[in-house]
Amino acid sequence: MEKITPSKGFKLKLAGMPDTSIIRLPRPATVGVSALDIPHIRPKLLVKEKEAVKTGTPLFHDKRDPDIRYVSPGTGTVKQIRFGPRRSLIEVVIALDSMDDFVEFDPVSPAGLGSLSDQDLIDRLKQGGVWQTLRQLPARDTADSSTAPPLIIVCLNGNDLFSPHPGRVLQDRVKQFEFGLAILRRFSDRIIVAARKSSMNRLGPVSERITHQVADIYPAWDPGAILYHIKTKAEENQAWYIHAEGLIRMARFLETGRYPVETMVTVTKGHDKKPHMITRLGSPVHLLAGNFPAGSMITTGQLNGRKVDPDTHLGFFETTLNILPDAPEDEMFGFLRPGLNKPTVSKTFLSCLVNREVQLDGTLHGEERACINCGYCETICPVDLMPSFIMKALHGDDIEEALQLGLLDCCRCGLCSFTCPSKIELTQILSLGMDTHHKDKQG
Amino acid sequence: MNPIKKIFDLLEHDFSESGNFAKLAPLFDATKTFFFLPSPKTRLGPFIRDHLDLKRYMSVVLLSLMPVLFFGMYNTGFQSGLARGESLDFWSAFLSGAWVVMPIIIVSYAVGFFWEILFAAIRRHPISEGFLVTGMLFPLTLPPTIPLWQVALGISFGVVIGKEIFGGTGRNILNPALTARAFVFFSYPVTMSGNIWVAGADAVDGITGATALAVTADGGTSLTATLADQGFSLPHLFFGLVPGSIGETSALCCLIGAAILILTRIANFRIILGGIAGLILTALLAWLLPGTYGTWADAGPLFHLCAGGFLFGITFMATDPVSAPGTNPGRWIFGFLIGFLTVVLRVANPAFAEGVMLAILFMNVFAPLLDHLIMKQRISKRIPNV
């Protein structure tokens, strides 16, 4: 087992680590399939409102590859199809019936995997709506099944600092985990399994499969950050990755022939220690979040997620909700205060002398200004980029220079925006640059 | 509700887009955010943000300037008292110094902010906090006898030509405060060199107000002995009770400022340490040169370090992140060359007694080139991902 210990990253101690106990949430009245957390997708709807669907019925597919389907995680009727500005799909909402009726496929046992051809395996995973759990770097698009990946990274930890503990996700699922690895071996000889150091204690038999232990510095366990530290040649940039939840989902689908609808979610709120929750895929956000103060912001990753509306449903890839408190009133002479209660990664407030769990609200703590080249973004970037220089290259429409500076290594962790004293939306600017490049390349 | 907040809420409408004073919105905004730190909700991820913002950033720089500012006020009063043959106690020296220094600072801020507000109103952007520092740095580099209209003209040049015509904060090539000083230095040499370093000294005959760097030894005596003879012994230069620009005389106060900036990581220590290393090494080399007896080449590193404005410049001017390089190796080289050029100018160029201003401005011009070279080398080390 190798160890990855990056020197840069997020070193504040945030409050909100969930408890490792598990509760099972009641069956929700509705479930939804969101299009907002699916990267680069151009969705085409396959159902209409009021139509009856089974668990596993495709609801929409990706126009770029119609074989990539997003299927219903429940049986019932399509209650609502929500659209955003310019008729972009937000989510498809299903009102659940009391019983599940599945779209059935022939089960495949681990022993029978060998008799399935590569193409049959890919087709089956795509039909079942689980292929897209495999994603491809650097754009993080759905894995391109027509190419062979140089390596596949299995990330046991989720995107957020407080994503579900892999020991909990994989509890009683060791067989499926092994089956999942067997599936991945059909696509690549080189499988990397990486877990956070703090997750190693409860992994049980899975710990023998870990090839890389990463330090507990966010975002060291992100697939992009892992790849940056282990890659030795340019071809490896096209690596695939999958999260533990996705791998289990894939294995369970093959094993049972049915779309697996269970998922595990964590919810973080201030100093509360909430348990891990087992719930249905696409559960309503308000069901998961419970009670929260008015004005709170709910995100699916405080540094690299998206903002969610409590009336919508959790996405296909999302396993965490963070409830961030509302901002206090504008503070009088705020910039002159000693700042014992103002968490910062800089050394400009007294809070940097105290090492304790801190809580941050969902506000900017300042206003946007011009870049003064201070270099905070560079000192925190986990993949050694110089975000301010890349930003300037992108502002000058010089994508070539931005790429040379390593733009595609960016793992969208959000730390450059987090730390910028000029409050420049660096992550957004870099992400847009990467997305535009990806779109251009696809033609 | 806070009464001051009420006033702002009442006035808000007049400065909004449909209000009577829409053009002055940046002024209103700057005043309001000075009193009440704004903290709008994050629209885009990451949704949590660090508490450090530019207001805090620049406040720390101002904090680090307080020792040199207060000492500068005291020293100005002390020197003029000395020149008049009076011995002043601490408070009367401080107050009479403040009486001379405060108008210079007020003019610098007032005129500079006029330009800042004008450009912010035309360009419709908020006023950047950077000027808080520029407006303080510029007066500290001036002699206390400077006429106030030259202060106004200088800061105007620094803000408009040094910064705004390049596009404003963050886009300037040269340090605006030094640009302002260079403008005054070359335009009005009479008020910027010679016996001008002591305020209120002209009443008494026979008082030389020259700075240490203008001293040369003639015939037989060594430079250091001559310096000590004229009141510029090393402890005097270190603690700063000598004539000079308002803020630059005390090496000790500059070092306190440097310590604040380095501990808070606001200034990059590489520039400061690189600069000091460059100065010391070059001064040692100059010291080893034969045939320099009695000139500043013979002064040795400690005198070069403590005399003149080097420590002030390397601490507060060279570390301006906008005009310094953005790469770490670049910062080392940048600092080192400033130290090197400072000594070279002091030793080799009799036209300029002080070299640090020109050294920093010169290296400001080369900062992008240094960055370019370092980046090229960094890119070659990355595994390409294109």
Interface residues (C-beta under 8 A of the other chain):
Chain A: P138 K231 T232 K233 A234 E236 N237 M297 T299 G301 Q302 L303 N304 G305 R306 K307 N322 L324 A327 P328 D330 E331 M332 F333 G334 F335 L336 G339 K342 P343 T344 V345 S346 K347 T348 F349 S351 L360 D361 G362 T363 L364 H365 G366 E367 R369 A370 C371 I372 N373 C374 G375 Y376 E378 D384 M386 S388 F389 L403 Q404 L405 G406 L407 L408 D409 G414 L415 S417 F418 T419 C420 P421 S422 K423 E425 T427 Q428
Chain B: N2 I4 K5 T33 F35 F36 L37 P38 S39 P40 K41 T42 L44 G45 P46 F47 I48 R49 D50 H51 L52 D53 L54 K55 R56 Y57 S59 V60 P126 S128 E129 G130 G168 T169 G170 R171 L263 T264 R265 I266 N268 P321 V322 A324 G326 T327 D371 M375 I379 R382 I383 P384 N385 V386
